[in-house]
Structure formats: C-alpha cells, structure tokens
Amino acid sequence: MTLEEAQQQVDSWIKTYGVRYFSELTNMTVLTEEVGELARVMARKYGDQSFKPGEKDNLGEEMADIFWVLCCLANQTGVNLSEEFRKSIEKKTQRDATRHKNNPKLKDHANQ
C-alpha cells in the first residue's frame, strides 16, 4: 500500500463509518495521545520499566494508530504525504549526505 492509498483508505473509512472527520485540533490532540501510548510501550519494552498486569507489547498497533491520525490530518489539510515524504528524503539526503558518516558518536556504535 502506498501512502496515497493509505490516505484514500482512511478517507473512505471516515466517510463510511466515521460520519465525519474530527476537527483538526481534536485530531492533533488525538495524535499526541497516540504518541504517548507509543512512548509507554517503548519505555516498557526498551527502557527500564516493565509492563503492568494487563498491558501488552502492542508496538505495531500504536505505530499504526499514529499513522491513522496522521493520515486524517493530511487529508483534512490537503497534504499529499507521498509527495511530502519524497521531499523530506531529498532534503535529508542533501543536508546530511556526510554529516552522519562523519559523526564520531555514531561510529562508536556502527557495528551494533
């Protein structure tokens, strides 16, 4: 599935089952909530915390929830995520072509 197809699928779902999009501000808040849920799983899986009884390692689910809301916001604001992601990679490639390769902090951990 391409990013464009994902945006279209979210839009179709909203129009079929969701009645309408939540407001942009509400969706921004929901996105923040979802990032917090991902952070909770990351802290338990990779950090020093452990899962509480009833909590589960649902890392992929939380990432998908973030992507869902991001697609909603993109649809609402007329952003083509495919195009913007392509431009982002281009920008990072031009800006960081040698920056990370020359970072001694990264070389120390290159074989991990």
N, C-alpha and C positions, 0 to 999 in steps of 0.2 A: 504494500500500500504506500503510495506517495503521500507527502504532506498535504498536497492539494486534495487528494482523495480523502484523507482523514478529515480535513476541514469540511468537505462536502458531506461526508457521512455524519459528522456531528450536526451540521445544519439540518440534514434530513431528519435525524433523530429528534432534534429540538422541535421541528415543525410537526412531526408526527405524534410524539409522546410528551413533549415538554411544554406545550401550549405556546410559550414564547421564551426568548432569552431573558435571564435575569438582567438587571441593569449592569452597565459596565462597572460601576463602582462596587456593586454586590459581587460580581464575578471576580473583581480584583481582590476583594476580601476573601472569597472562597479559595482563590489561588494561593493566597497567603496561608490560609488554614491548611490546605493540602501540602504545601511545602513544610509546614510544621509537623504534619503527620509523617512525611518522609524523614525529616530530621529525627523524629522519635525512633523510627525503625533503625536508622543509621547509627544512632547513639547506642542502641542495644546490640546491634549486630557487629559493629566495628569499633565501638567505643568501650568505655568501662562499665556501662550499665548493663543489666541483664533484663530479659523480658519478664514482665509481671505475669502472674497467672491470668490466662485468658487472652493475653497478647500473642500475636503471631508475627512471623517473619514474612511480611507481605510487601517486600521492597518493590517488586514489579508493579503490583496493584497501585501503590502510592504514586509511582512514577507515571503510570497510565492516567491516574486521576489528575495529576498536574497537567499532562499533555491535553487531556479533555478540556479543561478550563482554559488553557492557553488557546486552543482551537476556537473555543467560544469567543474569547476576547478578540482574536484575529478576525473572525467572521463579523463581529459587531463593529469593528473599527476599520474594516476594509483592507486588512493586511493580508498579503499573499505570503504565507510562511515559506513556501518553496523558494520564492524569489528572494525573500529577506535572508533565509538561511544560506543561499548561494552567495549573496553579497557579503554575509558575515564571514564565510570561509575565505573568500577572496581578500577581504580586509585583514583578517588574521594572518593569512599567508604572506601578504605584502609586509605587514608590520612586524611579524615575528619570524621571518624566514630564517634568521640565525640567532635570534635572541635566546631561545630556549636551549639550543645546541651549545651556546657559549656560556650558559649559566652553570657555574661550578656547583651550585647547590643541587642541581638536577643530575649532574654527572656522578655524584656520590651514590646515587640510588638507581642508576641506569640499568643495572642488572637484576633488579628486583622483580 
